Amino acid sequence: MRDFSNHATVRPADHDIAITDIETCVVEGNFEWNLVKVHTDAGVTGIGEAYRGGGIDELIAYTKRFLVGENPLDVERLFRRIVQEMSGHGGTTGKVVTAASGIEIALWDLAGKVYGLPVYQLLGSKYRDRIRIYCDCHAGEAYAVDDGFTEYAGDDAYQPEAYAETAAEVVNSGFTAIKFDLDMPSDIEPDPYNGRLDNAAIERKREIVAAVRDAVGDDVDLAFDCHWDYSVESGKRLARALEPYDIMWLEDVVPPEETSAQRELARSTSTPLATGENRFRVHELSELLYEHAVDIVTPDPTTCGGLAESKRIADRAEENYIPMSPHNVCSPVGTIACVHLCAAIPNADVLEYHALEVDWWDDLLVRGGPLIADGHIEVPTEPGLGIELDEDVVEEHTLGDDVGFSS
């Protein structure tokens, strides 16, 4: 087995530091936000976030067995060590990589604080001063996630007028790009399993898209998410039906495992297609990019391997002239990590924001005003991620009986 433990012996004295502890905390927002802190003997702490869901904090805690005592400045080496040490746990993909992503982001924050540089500079460049945000929004209670599974509302929530009303409200608040979920309970008629849409279902979706476009005009970018629900045949028919509305993209139309199916769909329509959020590491996205099976790639940095791995994906996308719009359902911590990534890659487009209903979202950070202004986030210039957690707010919203961070 390869040994990714520390074999380097020559370092400047002020960079010869060690990890002393790793803490986690699950904050209950609209999703379960898995926050992580990495502590060192230099008195510097890094903050990160791994993708939502159960089991991540336990996996992060497991890594302390081999990460305590390691030099935290070797960010990419330590990511590889996690993958290698936990390869027998399914560590080359899935939740181990997600847990490693949260640690990796915390290590970048820590390294930036040690070196006195913002994370985007550690990643290599700064292409832009602010990042445009698209707002993932819902028509009333048309789609909700509770305890990790989907709960649909009644049919009345899925009227085109409800989508149009929400779209107008969100655009009036300053966003120039928005996204709606386009899957709905009626999709399972007449069969709940085969992924096939009848003509009536496609027409309902077309009416929703038409109503939203009419409500916000042609200058607002629109995206619609299908959550991997449909067959290739139905995906083709849906994408073609939406061609007149000049949408930004149609997302996750077919199940994500088979690139050839995604490629077949892409060849059939002029509607731009997006996917990538539930693939892990660069290896699971390379074929998608080199085969031009996607028009916009949407990996989640808190899922797929962290910031350096996401940058590798962006590099391959750029080779094929494909823009990247990271998936992001995080707290402000993961969101700011994505902001640094978007600042550091030339082919970044819009970044997702998925917490419109969380009225305390901004309060999680110590700052003077809202994080998002006029549909953009300013790229922090302070060392590391350039953020500080409000520990009182963290404790107030900690999931379960524990309060705040724990080892």
Kinemage of the C-alpha trace (Angstrom):
@kinemage 1
@onewidth
@group {chain A} dominant
@subgroup {mainchain}
@vectorlist {calphas} color= white
{ca met a 1} P 0.000 0.000 0.000
{ca arg a 2} L 1.238 3.488 -0.748
{ca asp a 3} L 2.273 5.413 2.330
{ca phe a 4} L 1.091 9.034 2.284
{ca ser a 5} L 2.239 9.752 5.828
{ca asn a 6} L 4.819 12.490 6.312
{ca his a 7} L 8.260 11.588 4.915
{ca ala a 8} L 9.446 15.194 4.507
{ca thr a 9} L 11.930 16.183 7.203
{ca val a 10} L 13.068 19.660 6.137
{ca arg a 11} L 10.723 22.552 6.948
{ca pro a 12} L 11.073 26.138 8.209
{ca ala a 13} L 10.618 26.162 11.965
{ca asp a 14} L 7.431 28.246 11.859
{ca his a 15} L 5.870 25.739 9.446
{ca asp a 16} L 6.819 22.657 11.457
{ca ile a 17} L 3.406 22.333 13.083
{ca ala a 18} L 1.084 19.446 13.875
{ca ile a 19} L -2.607 18.632 14.042
{ca thr a 20} L -3.704 18.178 17.644
{ca asp a 21} L -7.444 17.550 17.274
{ca ile a 22} L -10.329 17.449 14.818
{ca glu a 23} L -13.815 18.492 15.937
{ca thr a 24} L -17.176 18.191 14.223
{ca cys a 25} L -20.589 19.729 14.629
{ca val a 26} L -23.848 19.046 12.803
{ca val a 27} L -25.876 22.235 12.417
{ca glu a 28} L -29.559 21.875 11.598
{ca gly a 29} L -30.396 24.301 8.815
{ca asn a 30} L -32.610 23.450 5.884
{ca phe a 31} L -30.145 20.551 5.543
{ca glu a 32} L -27.788 18.949 8.057
{ca trp a 33} L -24.601 21.005 7.713
{ca asn a 34} L -21.503 19.027 8.716
{ca leu a 35} L -18.971 21.544 10.045
{ca val a 36} L -15.399 20.622 10.959
{ca lys a 37} L -12.527 22.270 12.825
{ca val a 38} L -8.873 21.226 12.620
{ca his a 39} L -6.739 22.355 15.578
{ca thr a 40} L -2.926 22.631 15.709
{ca asp a 41} L -0.121 23.074 18.199
{ca ala a 42} L 0.510 26.487 16.617
{ca gly a 43} L -2.772 27.782 18.007
{ca val a 44} L -4.270 28.090 14.509
{ca thr a 45} L -7.625 26.454 13.705
{ca gly a 46} L -9.105 25.750 10.285
{ca ile a 47} L -12.846 25.648 9.558
{ca gly a 48} L -14.477 23.519 6.847
{ca glu a 49} L -17.727 21.887 5.806
{ca ala a 50} L -18.613 18.510 4.343
{ca tyr a 51} L -21.781 17.784 2.390
{ca arg a 52} L -24.994 17.186 4.301
{ca gly a 53} L -26.197 13.873 5.642
{ca gly a 54} L -25.650 11.250 8.299
{ca gly a 55} L -22.452 9.471 9.210
{ca ile a 56} L -20.040 12.180 8.101
{ca asp a 57} L -19.082 13.296 11.605
{ca glu a 58} L -18.256 9.701 12.570
{ca leu a 59} L -16.025 9.294 9.521
{ca ile a 60} L -14.258 12.573 10.250
{ca ala a 61} L -13.658 11.455 13.830
{ca tyr a 62} L -12.142 8.188 12.531
{ca thr a 63} L -9.444 10.104 10.634
{ca lys a 64} L -7.996 11.375 13.917
{ca arg a 65} L -6.398 7.943 14.312
{ca phe a 66} L -3.838 8.852 11.660
{ca leu a 67} L -4.128 12.639 11.118
{ca val a 68} L -3.283 13.799 14.647
{ca gly a 69} L 0.431 14.622 14.602
{ca glu a 70} L 0.482 15.272 10.842
{ca asn a 71} L 1.541 18.598 9.369
{ca pro a 72} L -1.699 20.342 8.277
{ca leu a 73} L 0.042 22.442 5.624
{ca asp a 74} L 0.374 19.386 3.365
{ca val a 75} L -3.246 19.743 2.302
{ca glu a 76} L -3.282 17.570 -0.806
{ca arg a 77} L -1.046 14.886 0.678
{ca leu a 78} L -3.357 14.558 3.667
{ca phe a 79} L -6.380 14.236 1.402
{ca arg a 80} L -4.619 11.360 -0.339
{ca arg a 81} L -3.736 9.834 3.013
{ca ile a 82} L -7.400 9.818 4.060
{ca val a 83} L -8.419 8.132 0.809
{ca gln a 84} L -5.634 5.573 1.079
{ca glu a 85} L -6.011 4.788 4.774
{ca met a 86} L -9.781 4.361 4.373
{ca ser a 87} L -9.754 2.633 0.992
{ca gly a 88} L -11.034 -0.516 2.673
{ca his a 89} L -14.015 1.503 3.901
{ca gly a 90} L -15.044 2.463 0.361
{ca gly a 91} L -12.638 5.357 0.636
{ca thr a 92} L -12.130 6.048 -3.062
{ca thr a 93} L -15.694 7.317 -3.422
{ca gly a 94} L -18.833 8.060 -1.432
{ca lys a 95} L -19.072 9.375 2.099
{ca val a 96} L -15.413 8.842 2.945
{ca val a 97} L -14.503 11.278 0.168
{ca thr a 98} L -17.215 13.631 1.412
{ca ala a 99} L -15.773 13.548 4.939
{ca ala a 100} L -12.301 14.093 3.486
{ca ser a 101} L -13.678 17.085 1.561
{ca gly a 102} L -14.708 18.837 4.760
{ca ile a 103} L -11.304 18.223 6.325
{ca glu a 104} L -9.537 19.371 3.161
{ca ile a 105} L -11.434 22.667 3.161
{ca ala a 106} L -10.537 23.214 6.831
{ca leu a 107} L -6.882 22.527 5.995
{ca trp a 108} L -6.920 25.188 3.260
{ca asp a 109} L -8.416 27.655 5.726
{ca leu a 110} L -5.732 26.750 8.253
{ca ala a 111} L -2.891 26.981 5.708
{ca gly a 112} L -4.113 30.388 4.566
{ca lys a 113} L -4.067 31.644 8.135
{ca val a 114} L -0.539 30.320 8.666
{ca tyr a 115} L 0.796 31.826 5.434
{ca gly a 116} L -1.262 35.020 5.670
{ca leu a 117} L -2.942 34.434 2.306
{ca pro a 118} L -6.556 33.961 1.190
{ca val a 119} L -7.429 30.475 -0.041
{ca tyr a 120} L -7.955 31.576 -3.639
{ca gln a 121} L -4.310 32.695 -3.710
{ca leu a 122} L -3.154 29.342 -2.365
{ca leu a 123} L -5.144 27.718 -5.174
{ca gly a 124} L -3.148 29.760 -7.671
{ca ser a 125} L -5.039 32.800 -8.952
{ca lys a 126} L -7.779 35.344 -8.564
{ca tyr a 127} L -9.888 35.813 -11.687
{ca arg a 128} L -12.760 37.828 -10.182
{ca asp a 129} L -13.613 39.962 -7.164
{ca arg a 130} L -17.161 38.761 -6.708
{ca ile a 131} L -19.095 35.638 -7.606
{ca arg a 132} L -22.541 35.672 -9.170
{ca ile a 133} L -25.047 33.552 -7.238
{ca tyr a 134} L -28.086 31.713 -8.506
{ca cys a 135} L -30.917 31.136 -6.064
{ca asp a 136} L -32.413 27.664 -5.865
{ca cys a 137} L -36.012 28.341 -4.946
{ca his a 138} L -39.317 26.508 -4.658
{ca ala a 139} L -42.900 27.266 -5.542
{ca gly a 140} L -44.379 27.619 -2.080
{ca glu a 141} L -44.035 24.219 -0.410
{ca ala a 142} L -43.680 22.383 -3.699
{ca tyr a 143} L -40.541 20.524 -2.665
{ca ala a 144} L -39.010 20.010 0.731
{ca val a 145} L -36.325 17.797 2.217
{ca asp a 146} L -36.722 16.667 5.812
{ca asp a 147} L -34.542 14.109 7.576
{ca gly a 148} L -32.759 13.299 4.333
{ca phe a 149} L -35.702 12.277 2.194
{ca thr a 150} L -38.014 14.078 -0.198
{ca glu a 151} L -41.494 15.132 0.814
{ca tyr a 152} L -43.746 16.461 -1.925
{ca ala a 153} L -46.638 18.829 -1.336
{ca gly a 154} L -50.142 18.523 -2.707
{ca asp a 155} L -50.861 19.082 -6.382
{ca asp a 156} L -52.060 22.657 -5.754
{ca ala a 157} L -48.486 23.704 -4.954
{ca tyr a 158} L -47.312 22.863 -8.461
{ca gln a 159} L -49.321 25.411 -10.418
{ca pro a 160} L -47.361 27.567 -12.895
{ca glu a 161} L -48.609 30.692 -11.158
{ca ala a 162} L -46.925 29.660 -7.889
{ca tyr a 163} L -43.565 29.265 -9.636
{ca ala a 164} L -43.974 32.568 -11.447
{ca glu a 165} L -44.825 34.426 -8.231
{ca thr a 166} L -41.789 33.056 -6.396
{ca ala a 167} L -39.543 33.799 -9.377
{ca ala a 168} L -40.604 37.423 -9.471
{ca glu a 169} L -40.026 37.822 -5.722
{ca val a 170} L -36.542 36.331 -5.860
{ca val a 171} L -35.502 38.384 -8.884
{ca asn a 172} L -36.823 41.538 -7.208
{ca ser a 173} L -34.498 40.778 -4.274
{ca gly a 174} L -31.484 41.118 -6.579
{ca phe a 175} L -30.772 37.721 -8.126
{ca thr a 176} L -30.175 37.557 -11.871
{ca ala a 177} L -30.151 33.749 -12.005
{ca ile a 178} L -32.627 31.343 -10.392
{ca lys a 179} L -33.429 27.635 -10.388
{ca phe a 180} L -36.554 25.593 -9.699
{ca asp a 181} L -37.124 21.879 -9.185
{ca leu a 182} L -39.142 20.533 -12.087
{ca asp a 183} L -39.945 17.070 -10.737
{ca met a 184} L -43.315 16.628 -9.021
{ca pro a 185} L -45.638 13.900 -7.665
{ca ser a 186} L -47.635 13.644 -10.889
{ca asp a 187} L -44.502 12.369 -12.641
{ca ile a 188} L -45.170 8.900 -11.261
{ca glu a 189} L -48.397 8.572 -13.261
{ca pro a 190} L -49.239 6.179 -14.805
{ca asp a 191} L -46.254 4.190 -13.410
{ca pro a 192} L -44.076 5.185 -10.423
{ca tyr a 193} L -40.984 3.197 -11.408
{ca asn a 194} L -40.064 3.372 -15.068
{ca gly a 195} L -39.056 7.052 -15.321
{ca arg a 196} L -41.268 7.691 -18.314
{ca leu a 197} L -43.170 10.976 -18.651
{ca asp a 198} L -46.494 11.038 -20.436
{ca asn a 199} L -47.460 13.929 -22.667
{ca ala a 200} L -49.482 15.596 -19.918
{ca ala a 201} L -46.483 15.629 -17.551
{ca ile a 202} L -44.234 17.208 -20.163
{ca glu a 203} L -46.872 19.806 -20.924
{ca arg a 204} L -47.185 20.672 -17.209
{ca lys a 205} L -43.443 21.266 -17.044
{ca arg a 206} L -43.444 23.328 -20.218
{ca glu a 207} L -46.206 25.502 -18.776
{ca ile a 208} L -44.181 26.072 -15.596
{ca val a 209} L -41.089 27.094 -17.528
{ca ala a 210} L -43.142 29.353 -19.779
{ca ala a 211} L -44.783 31.029 -16.780
{ca val a 212} L -41.458 31.659 -15.039
{ca arg a 213} L -39.889 33.038 -18.198
{ca asp a 214} L -42.861 35.332 -18.721
{ca ala a 215} L -42.671 36.524 -15.096
{ca val a 216} L -38.979 37.468 -15.098
{ca gly a 217} L -38.293 38.307 -18.748
{ca asp a 218} L -35.415 37.324 -20.985
{ca asp a 219} L -32.590 38.939 -18.994
{ca val a 220} L -32.764 36.515 -16.059
{ca asp a 221} L -30.979 33.158 -16.322
{ca leu a 222} L -33.266 30.212 -15.557
{ca ala a 223} L -32.303 26.674 -14.626
{ca phe a 224} L -34.516 23.696 -13.804
{ca asp a 225} L -33.622 20.557 -11.850
{ca cys a 226} L -35.067 17.078 -12.497
{ca his a 227} L -33.194 15.080 -9.805
{ca trp a 228} L -32.182 12.168 -12.073
{ca asp a 229} L -35.759 10.985 -12.470
{ca tyr a 230} L -36.360 10.278 -16.129
{ca ser a 231} L -35.635 7.800 -18.878
{ca val a 232} L -33.488 8.871 -21.827
{ca glu a 233} L -36.526 8.912 -24.087
{ca ser a 234} L -38.516 11.150 -21.721
{ca gly a 235} L -35.485 13.336 -21.125
{ca lys a 236} L -35.167 13.949 -24.841
{ca arg a 237} L -38.820 14.901 -25.174
{ca leu a 238} L -38.670 17.220 -22.168
{ca ala a 239} L -35.449 18.948 -23.243
{ca arg a 240} L -36.839 19.545 -26.737
{ca ala a 241} L -40.079 20.942 -25.320
{ca leu a 242} L -38.069 23.531 -23.371
{ca glu a 243} L -35.881 24.676 -26.268
{ca pro a 244} L -37.996 27.786 -27.048
{ca tyr a 245} L -37.411 29.232 -23.546
{ca asp a 246} L -33.628 29.702 -23.764
{ca ile a 247} L -32.938 28.351 -20.298
{ca met a 248} L -29.508 28.398 -18.671
{ca trp a 249} L -29.633 24.642 -18.182
{ca leu a 250} L -31.759 21.570 -17.488
{ca glu a 251} L -30.138 19.667 -14.631
{ca asp a 252} L -29.828 15.978 -13.723
{ca val a 253} L -32.396 14.667 -16.179
{ca val a 254} L -31.329 11.003 -16.260
{ca pro a 255} L -29.765 8.831 -13.508
{ca pro a 256} L -26.114 9.752 -12.968
{ca glu a 257} L -24.297 6.427 -13.254
{ca glu a 258} L -24.182 5.975 -17.022
{ca thr a 259} L -22.257 8.575 -19.011
{ca ser a 260} L -23.346 7.154 -22.357
{ca ala a 261} L -26.994 7.828 -21.485
{ca gln a 262} L -26.135 11.413 -20.576
{ca arg a 263} L -24.191 11.752 -23.825
{ca glu a 264} L -27.131 10.418 -25.855
{ca leu a 265} L -29.388 12.996 -24.230
{ca ala a 266} L -26.912 15.806 -24.901
{ca arg a 267} L -26.734 14.893 -28.594
{ca ser a 268} L -30.500 15.176 -28.940
{ca thr a 269} L -31.253 18.756 -27.894
{ca ser a 270} L -30.096 22.351 -27.993
{ca thr a 271} L -31.227 22.843 -24.374
{ca pro a 272} L -28.038 23.074 -22.265
{ca leu a 273} L -27.628 20.193 -19.817
{ca ala a 274} L -25.950 20.204 -16.403
{ca thr a 275} L -24.909 17.382 -14.088
{ca gly a 276} L -22.106 16.268 -11.781
{ca glu a 277} L -23.105 16.920 -8.159
{ca asn a 278} L -23.135 13.292 -7.028
{ca arg a 279} L -19.946 12.112 -8.692
{ca phe a 280} L -16.749 11.773 -6.697
{ca arg a 281} L -13.224 12.882 -7.507
{ca val a 282} L -11.958 13.816 -10.916
{ca his a 283} L -12.021 10.226 -12.145
{ca glu a 284} L -15.828 10.053 -12.062
{ca leu a 285} L -16.241 13.272 -14.052
{ca ser a 286} L -13.482 13.029 -16.654
{ca glu a 287} L -15.398 10.906 -19.160
{ca leu a 288} L -18.420 13.176 -18.813
{ca leu a 289} L -16.236 16.123 -19.840
{ca tyr a 290} L -14.088 14.549 -22.527
{ca glu a 291} L -17.162 13.005 -24.166
{ca his a 292} L -18.984 16.375 -24.099
{ca ala a 293} L -21.912 14.681 -22.392
{ca val a 294} L -22.594 17.854 -20.408
{ca asp a 295} L -22.758 21.559 -21.215
{ca ile a 296} L -22.233 22.864 -17.656
{ca val a 297} L -20.545 20.687 -15.050
{ca thr a 298} L -21.800 20.966 -11.466
{ca pro a 299} L -19.569 19.104 -8.983
{ca asp a 300} L -20.025 19.761 -5.277
{ca pro a 301} L -16.667 20.675 -3.678
{ca thr a 302} L -17.902 19.519 -0.266
{ca thr a 303} L -18.721 16.129 -1.775
{ca cys a 304} L -16.298 15.325 -4.566
{ca gly a 305} L -12.957 15.779 -2.795
{ca gly a 306} L -12.578 19.376 -1.709
{ca leu a 307} L -11.148 22.458 -3.379
{ca ala a 308} L -8.024 21.008 -5.007
{ca glu a 309} L -9.964 18.087 -6.489
{ca ser a 310} L -12.646 20.479 -7.731
{ca lys a 311} L -9.935 22.573 -9.353
{ca arg a 312} L -8.727 19.463 -11.199
{ca ile a 313} L -12.252 18.947 -12.468
{ca ala a 314} L -12.377 22.585 -13.542
{ca asp a 315} L -9.084 22.146 -15.409
{ca arg a 316} L -10.479 19.232 -17.406
{ca ala a 317} L -13.664 21.160 -18.067
{ca glu a 318} L -11.644 24.123 -19.319
{ca glu a 319} L -9.711 21.853 -21.671
{ca asn a 320} L -13.059 21.071 -23.272
{ca tyr a 321} L -14.427 24.646 -23.106
{ca ile a 322} L -17.075 23.700 -20.534
{ca pro a 323} L -18.053 26.113 -17.734
{ca met a 324} L -18.327 24.962 -14.127
{ca ser a 325} L -21.092 25.974 -11.721
{ca pro a 326} L -20.528 24.264 -8.370
{ca his a 327} L -23.445 22.627 -6.644
{ca asn a 328} L -23.830 24.106 -3.162
{ca val a 329} L -26.439 23.427 -0.471
{ca cys a 330} L -24.091 24.428 2.349
{ca ser a 331} L -24.057 26.806 5.245
{ca pro a 332} L -22.076 30.028 4.743
{ca val a 333} L -18.890 28.046 5.530
{ca gly a 334} L -19.073 25.719 2.527
{ca thr a 335} L -20.487 28.544 0.432
{ca ile a 336} L -17.450 30.758 1.081
{ca ala a 337} L -15.163 27.815 0.297
{ca cys a 338} L -16.922 27.563 -3.082
{ca val a 339} L -16.537 31.322 -3.540
{ca his a 340} L -12.744 30.965 -3.206
{ca leu a 341} L -12.796 28.121 -5.724
{ca cys a 342} L -14.840 30.172 -8.192
{ca ala a 343} L -12.423 33.055 -7.773
{ca ala a 344} L -9.475 30.786 -8.584
{ca ile a 345} L -10.699 29.102 -11.810
{ca pro a 346} L -11.197 30.814 -15.169
{ca asn a 347} L -14.269 28.831 -16.235
{ca ala a 348} L -16.420 29.427 -13.141
{ca asp a 349} L -19.952 30.575 -13.842
{ca val a 350} L -22.763 30.955 -11.288
{ca leu a 351} L -22.639 29.430 -7.793
{ca glu a 352} L -25.685 27.888 -6.145
{ca tyr a 353} L -27.364 29.300 -3.033
{ca his a 354} L -29.930 26.993 -1.462
{ca ala a 355} L -31.018 28.506 1.863
{ca leu a 356} L -33.602 31.123 0.994
{ca glu a 357} L -35.914 29.827 3.723
{ca val a 358} L -33.245 29.917 6.481
{ca asp a 359} L -33.685 33.378 7.961
{ca trp a 360} L -30.618 32.982 10.248
{ca trp a 361} L -28.253 31.768 7.474
{ca asp a 362} L -26.147 34.938 7.587
{ca asp a 363} L -26.010 34.854 11.386
{ca leu a 364} L -23.784 31.758 11.369
{ca leu a 365} L -20.827 34.035 10.558
{ca val a 366} L -19.526 37.041 12.479
{ca arg a 367} L -19.928 39.823 9.937
{ca gly a 368} L -21.455 43.234 9.490
{ca gly a 369} L -24.049 42.526 6.824
{ca pro a 370} L -25.603 39.966 4.497
{ca leu a 371} L -23.231 37.650 2.674
{ca ile a 372} L -25.160 37.944 -0.591
{ca ala a 373} L -25.774 41.436 -1.993
{ca asp a 374} L -27.339 42.149 -5.383
{ca gly a 375} L -27.088 38.478 -6.294
{ca his a 376} L -23.302 38.318 -5.693
{ca ile a 377} L -20.827 37.410 -2.945
{ca glu a 378} L -17.662 39.435 -2.588
{ca val a 379} L -14.543 37.270 -2.475
{ca pro a 380} L -12.943 37.621 0.997
{ca thr a 381} L -9.371 38.903 0.982
{ca glu a 382} L -8.470 37.999 4.575
{ca pro a 383} L -6.207 34.989 5.252
{ca gly a 384} L -7.741 31.553 4.839
{ca leu a 385} L -11.422 31.489 4.012
{ca gly a 386} L -11.711 34.924 5.622
{ca ile a 387} L -14.638 34.001 7.891
{ca glu a 388} L -15.335 33.514 11.583
{ca leu a 389} L -18.103 31.373 13.058
{ca asp a 390} L -20.544 32.840 15.559
{ca glu a 391} L -20.267 30.059 18.131
{ca asp a 392} L -23.473 31.094 19.895
{ca val a 393} L -25.469 30.632 16.693
{ca val a 394} L -23.735 27.310 16.059
{ca glu a 395} L -24.716 26.106 19.524
{ca glu a 396} L -28.286 27.348 19.123
{ca his a 397} L -28.787 25.279 15.984
{ca thr a 398} L -26.727 22.178 16.781
{ca leu a 399} L -28.576 19.009 15.816
{ca gly a 400} L -29.480 16.681 18.674
{ca asp a 401} L -28.572 16.906 22.338
{ca asp a 402} L -24.922 17.910 21.891
{ca val a 403} L -24.119 21.617 21.810
{ca gly a 404} L -21.477 23.024 19.488
{ca phe a 405} L -18.320 21.264 18.369
{ca ser a 406} L -17.117 18.010 19.893
{ca ser a 407} L -14.045 15.831 19.419
